[in-house]
Amino acid sequence: MANRKTNKVGCSVMLHAKVTKDGKWQIGNIHSALAAERNGVENFPVSERQLRNVVDKERRLKMMEGDANAMAAYFHRMRTDNQNLFHLHRLDDDERVKDVMWVDARSRDAYIEFSDVVRFDSTYLTNRYLLPFANFVGVNHHNQSVLLGCALISHEDAETFEWVFTNWISCVGGKPHRGILTDQDATMKKAIAKVMPNTRHRWCLWHILNKLAVKLAGYDKYEEIKQALSRAIYDSYIVEEFENC
């Protein structure tokens, strides 16, 4: 298909999208006179995540015929072998599977011992249903990662995260963890504050450091800044030392 522009009278926003080789739509850049009026695209009120959520509302979880039944049958077999398996799903208005959550018996037992601080990650985006695979991960006494729970989620919005966190806490005996690490997502922050008001919420260091090059690489003294920040983060053992650095 030849490239061609489309116009809408009175609309100053232009969205670039394309179809990839495997037939999927990919959202590109947003250009807007409105963004210029707001001192740049970064101040434009619509974020990339919000745009993706709009697309997700139309996409939903498109399971192939029989997939939902196969998933239910799998959980049923697992539950037969071990009654401590927890699994839950909910449907959309069209009675299609929308969100799925499961925690096996080993993960539930591990939570009892290794739930002081939990990492929640929803950045895994590669599965056949184009849904974020979210997971709860703890750290055991050997400094090894321990899987504590999994979910497939239809939307990365506050309501969906509230559903995941609420059922997660219920699954592990109603005992919220002391701390939780996530990426810098406002909807997660809102959901955590509502469901786990006494849990200390912190941003994941990996996500923060990943943004150094994006935010600061243009500065002449970037390498010096990077080294100074690394020393402050990794070589500080008490709060006062970190603050001084």
C-alpha positions as CSV (number, residue, x, y, z in Angstrom):
1,M,0.0,0.0,0.0
2,A,1.3,3.4,-0.9
3,N,2.0,6.0,1.9
4,R,-0.7,8.6,2.1
5,K,-1.6,11.3,4.5
6,T,-5.0,11.6,6.2
7,N,-6.5,14.8,7.5
8,K,-9.2,15.7,9.9
9,V,-10.6,19.2,9.8
10,G,-9.9,21.1,13.1
11,C,-7.7,18.4,14.6
12,S,-4.1,19.4,15.2
13,V,-2.9,16.0,16.3
14,M,-1.1,13.6,13.9
15,L,-0.4,10.0,15.0
16,H,2.0,7.8,13.0
17,A,1.2,4.1,12.9
18,K,2.3,1.3,10.7
19,V,1.6,-2.4,10.1
20,T,4.6,-4.6,10.8
21,K,5.7,-7.6,8.7
22,D,3.7,-10.0,11.0
23,G,0.5,-7.9,10.4
24,K,0.4,-6.1,13.8
25,W,-0.2,-2.3,14.2
26,Q,2.7,-0.4,15.7
27,I,2.2,3.1,17.1
28,G,4.9,5.6,16.2
29,N,5.5,9.3,17.1
30,I,2.9,11.9,17.9
31,H,3.2,15.3,16.4
32,S,0.9,18.1,17.5
33,A,0.6,21.8,17.4
34,L,-1.0,21.4,20.8
35,A,2.2,19.9,22.1
36,A,4.1,22.9,20.9
37,E,1.6,25.2,22.7
38,R,2.3,23.2,25.9
39,N,6.1,23.7,25.6
40,G,6.9,20.3,24.1
41,V,5.7,16.8,23.6
42,E,6.7,15.8,27.1
43,N,4.1,18.2,28.5
44,F,1.3,16.9,26.2
45,P,-1.5,15.4,28.4
46,V,-1.6,12.0,26.6
47,S,1.1,9.6,27.4
48,E,2.3,6.6,25.3
49,R,0.9,4.2,27.9
50,Q,-2.5,5.9,27.7
51,L,-2.5,5.5,23.9
52,R,-1.6,1.9,24.2
53,N,-4.4,1.4,26.7
54,V,-6.8,2.8,24.1
55,V,-5.5,0.3,21.5
56,D,-5.7,-2.5,24.1
57,K,-9.4,-1.7,24.8
58,E,-10.1,-2.6,21.2
59,R,-7.7,-5.5,21.0
60,R,-8.5,-7.3,24.3
61,L,-7.4,-10.8,24.8
62,K,-8.0,-12.5,21.5
63,M,-7.8,-16.2,22.4
64,M,-8.0,-18.7,19.6
65,E,-11.0,-21.1,19.7
66,G,-10.5,-23.6,22.5
67,D,-7.6,-21.7,24.2
68,A,-9.7,-20.5,27.2
69,N,-11.1,-24.0,27.7
70,A,-7.6,-25.4,27.5
71,M,-6.4,-23.0,30.1
72,A,-9.2,-23.8,32.4
73,A,-8.6,-27.5,31.9
74,Y,-4.9,-27.0,32.7
75,F,-5.6,-25.2,35.9
76,H,-8.2,-27.9,36.8
77,R,-5.6,-30.7,36.4
78,M,-3.0,-28.7,38.4
79,R,-5.6,-28.2,41.2
80,T,-6.3,-31.9,41.2
81,D,-2.7,-32.6,42.0
82,N,-2.4,-29.8,44.6
83,Q,-5.3,-28.1,46.3
84,N,-3.1,-25.1,47.1
85,L,-3.0,-23.9,43.5
86,F,-4.7,-20.5,43.3
87,H,-6.1,-19.3,39.9
88,L,-8.6,-16.6,39.0
89,H,-9.8,-14.9,35.9
90,R,-12.4,-12.4,34.9
91,L,-14.4,-11.7,31.7
92,D,-15.1,-8.6,29.8
93,D,-18.6,-7.4,28.8
94,D,-18.6,-9.8,25.8
95,E,-17.8,-12.8,28.1
96,R,-14.3,-13.1,26.8
97,V,-11.4,-13.8,29.2
98,K,-9.8,-10.5,30.1
99,D,-7.4,-10.9,33.0
100,V,-5.8,-14.1,34.4
101,M,-3.9,-14.7,37.6
102,W,-2.4,-17.8,39.1
103,V,-0.1,-18.7,42.0
104,D,1.1,-22.3,42.5
105,A,1.6,-24.1,45.8
106,R,5.4,-23.6,45.9
107,S,5.0,-19.9,45.3
108,R,2.4,-19.6,48.1
109,D,4.8,-21.4,50.5
110,A,7.7,-19.3,49.4
111,Y,5.8,-16.1,50.1
112,I,5.6,-17.0,53.8
113,E,9.3,-16.9,54.1
114,F,10.4,-14.4,51.5
115,S,7.8,-11.6,51.3
116,D,9.6,-8.7,53.0
117,V,10.1,-7.0,49.7
118,V,8.5,-8.0,46.4
119,R,9.2,-6.9,42.9
120,F,6.2,-6.5,40.6
121,D,7.1,-6.3,36.9
122,S,4.7,-5.9,33.9
123,T,7.3,-5.2,31.2
124,Y,7.1,-8.6,29.6
125,L,5.2,-7.9,26.4
126,T,5.9,-10.8,24.1
127,N,3.2,-13.5,24.1
128,R,0.8,-14.7,21.5
129,Y,-2.0,-12.6,22.9
130,L,0.0,-9.3,23.0
131,L,-0.7,-9.0,26.7
132,P,1.7,-7.9,29.4
133,F,2.8,-10.9,31.5
134,A,3.1,-9.6,35.1
135,N,4.9,-11.4,37.8
136,F,5.6,-11.0,41.6
137,V,9.2,-12.0,42.5
138,G,10.9,-12.2,45.9
139,V,14.5,-13.0,47.0
140,N,15.4,-16.0,49.1
141,H,18.1,-16.5,51.7
142,H,20.6,-17.5,48.9
143,N,20.0,-14.2,47.2
144,Q,18.1,-16.0,44.4
145,S,15.0,-14.7,42.7
146,V,11.8,-16.6,43.7
147,L,8.7,-16.5,41.6
148,L,5.7,-15.7,43.8
149,G,2.9,-15.2,41.3
150,C,1.9,-14.5,37.7
151,A,-0.8,-12.7,35.8
152,L,-1.8,-11.8,32.2
153,I,-3.4,-8.4,32.2
154,S,-5.5,-6.7,29.5
155,H,-4.8,-3.1,30.5
156,E,-2.1,-1.3,32.4
157,D,-4.5,1.0,34.2
158,A,-5.3,1.6,37.9
159,E,-8.4,-0.5,37.9
160,T,-6.7,-3.6,36.5
161,F,-3.7,-3.2,38.8
162,E,-6.2,-2.9,41.7
163,W,-7.8,-6.2,40.7
164,V,-4.4,-7.9,40.5
165,F,-3.1,-6.5,43.8
166,T,-6.3,-7.2,45.7
167,N,-6.5,-10.8,44.6
168,W,-2.8,-11.3,45.1
169,I,-3.0,-10.2,48.8
170,S,-6.1,-12.4,49.3
171,C,-4.3,-15.3,47.8
172,V,-1.3,-15.1,50.1
173,G,-3.4,-14.9,53.3
174,G,-4.2,-11.3,53.5
175,K,-0.7,-10.3,54.5
176,P,0.7,-7.4,52.5
177,H,4.4,-7.3,52.0
178,R,6.4,-4.7,53.7
179,G,7.9,-3.2,50.5
180,I,7.2,-3.4,46.8
181,L,9.4,-2.4,43.9
182,T,7.9,-1.3,40.5
183,D,8.7,0.8,37.5
184,Q,7.8,4.5,37.5
185,D,4.2,4.1,36.6
186,A,1.6,6.5,38.1
187,T,-1.3,4.0,37.7
188,M,0.6,1.3,39.7
189,K,1.4,3.9,42.4
190,K,-2.3,4.8,42.7
191,A,-3.4,1.1,42.9
192,I,-0.7,0.2,45.5
193,A,-1.7,3.2,47.7
194,K,-5.3,2.0,47.6
195,V,-4.8,-1.7,48.1
196,M,-1.6,-1.7,50.2
197,P,-1.6,1.7,52.1
198,N,1.0,0.5,54.6
199,T,3.4,-1.1,52.1
200,R,6.5,1.0,51.3
201,H,6.5,1.6,47.6
202,R,9.8,2.2,45.8
203,W,10.9,2.5,42.2
204,C,13.2,-0.2,40.7
205,L,16.8,0.9,40.5
206,W,17.2,-0.8,37.2
207,H,14.5,1.3,35.6
208,I,15.9,4.5,37.1
209,L,19.5,3.8,35.9
210,N,18.2,2.9,32.4
211,K,17.0,6.4,32.0
212,L,20.4,8.1,32.7
213,A,21.5,7.8,29.1
214,V,18.1,9.0,27.9
215,K,17.9,12.0,30.1
216,L,21.5,13.0,30.5
217,A,23.6,11.7,27.6
218,G,23.5,15.2,25.9
219,Y,25.5,16.8,28.6
220,D,29.3,17.3,28.1
221,K,30.0,15.9,31.6
222,Y,27.7,12.9,31.3
223,E,30.3,10.3,32.1
224,E,31.3,12.3,35.3
225,I,27.7,12.6,36.3
226,K,27.1,8.9,35.7
227,Q,30.1,7.9,37.8
228,A,29.1,10.2,40.6
229,L,25.6,8.9,40.7
230,S,26.9,5.3,40.6
231,R,29.2,6.0,43.6
232,A,26.3,7.5,45.5
233,I,24.0,4.6,44.8
234,Y,26.4,1.6,45.2
235,D,29.0,2.9,47.7
236,S,26.7,4.5,50.3
237,Y,25.8,2.5,53.3
238,I,23.9,4.9,55.4
239,V,21.3,7.6,54.6
240,E,23.6,10.6,55.5
241,E,26.3,9.3,53.3
242,F,24.0,8.9,50.4
243,E,22.5,12.4,50.9
244,N,26.0,13.9,51.0
245,C,27.0,12.2,47.8
